[in-house]
Amino acid sequence: MWMTLFSSFRAPDDDEDFDPLETMQIDAGRADGPPERLERSRIAALVEQGLQALPPRQREAFVLRYWEELDVAETAAAMGCSEGSVKTHCSRATHAIAVFLRSKGIES
């Protein structure tokens, strides 16, 4: 069995907050063969196509929350609206994208 001690992982600049687990790629059982990568890229392209059909505020909320990974408060601050508005925009956007994906034969 091959093992490596975590102490052998050193930060490039001796940063005390360095976390060696952040540098390791861990795949939780996801199949990552060519067919799976092709399917993920196809779905991503369809999601982008579906985003273009959304009203601008819904698109903005969706991108900030789910692609930029901002939380609700950060998204609300970036958009200059309330957290409730962000939740409403995101809910409507995800529903519209789900309907769009279903129309293209993609089921959840």
C-alpha positions in Angstrom: 0.0 0.0 0.0 1.3 3.4 -1.0 0.9 6.2 1.6 2.1 9.8 1.9 2.3 11.8 5.1 0.5 15.1 5.1 3.7 16.6 6.5 5.3 16.0 3.2 3.0 18.5 1.6 4.4 21.9 2.0 2.9 25.3 1.1 4.8 26.9 -1.8 5.4 30.0 0.4 5.3 28.4 3.8 1.8 29.8 4.4 0.6 28.7 7.9 -3.0 28.4 6.6 -2.1 26.0 3.9 -4.4 23.0 3.7 -3.0 20.0 1.8 -6.5 18.6 1.2 -7.4 21.7 -0.9 -4.6 20.8 -3.4 -5.8 17.2 -3.8 -8.4 16.3 -6.3 -10.9 14.0 -4.7 -13.6 12.4 -6.8 -16.5 11.0 -4.9 -17.3 8.1 -7.2 -18.1 10.2 -10.2 -17.5 8.3 -13.5 -15.3 10.6 -15.5 -14.9 8.8 -18.8 -15.3 10.4 -22.2 -19.1 9.6 -22.4 -19.7 11.2 -19.0 -17.6 14.3 -19.8 -19.4 14.7 -23.1 -22.8 14.4 -21.4 -21.9 17.0 -18.8 -20.6 19.4 -21.4 -23.8 18.9 -23.5 -25.9 19.7 -20.4 -23.8 22.7 -19.5 -24.3 24.1 -23.1 -28.0 23.6 -22.8 -28.1 25.3 -19.4 -26.2 28.3 -21.0 -28.7 28.3 -23.8 -31.6 28.2 -21.3 -30.0 31.1 -19.3 -30.1 33.3 -22.4 -33.9 33.0 -22.5 -34.3 34.2 -18.9 -35.1 37.8 -17.9 -31.9 39.7 -17.0 -32.5 39.7 -13.2 -33.2 36.0 -13.0 -30.1 35.3 -15.1 -28.0 37.5 -12.9 -29.3 35.9 -9.7 -28.8 32.4 -11.1 -25.3 33.0 -12.2 -24.2 34.7 -9.0 -25.8 32.1 -6.7 -25.0 28.9 -8.6 -22.0 29.6 -10.8 -20.2 32.2 -8.7 -21.3 30.4 -5.5 -22.3 33.6 -3.6 -24.7 33.1 -0.7 -28.1 34.8 -0.7 -26.8 37.9 1.3 -23.8 38.4 -1.0 -26.0 38.0 -4.1 -28.6 40.5 -2.7 -25.8 43.0 -2.0 -24.3 42.5 -5.5 -27.7 42.9 -7.2 -28.9 45.8 -4.9 -32.1 44.0 -3.9 -33.5 42.1 -0.9 -32.6 38.5 0.0 -36.2 37.6 -0.7 -35.9 39.0 -4.2 -32.8 36.9 -4.8 -34.7 33.8 -3.6 -37.6 34.6 -5.9 -35.4 35.2 -8.9 -33.4 32.0 -8.3 -36.6 29.9 -7.9 -38.1 31.2 -11.1 -34.8 30.8 -12.9 -34.3 27.2 -11.8 -37.9 26.3 -12.7 -37.5 27.9 -16.1 -34.2 26.1 -16.8 -35.7 22.8 -15.6 -38.6 23.2 -18.0 -36.2 24.1 -20.8 -34.0 21.1 -20.1 -37.0 18.8 -20.1 -38.0 20.1 -23.5 -34.6 19.1 -24.7 -35.0 15.6 -23.3 -32.9 16.1 -20.1 -34.6 14.7 -17.0 -33.3 15.2 -13.4 
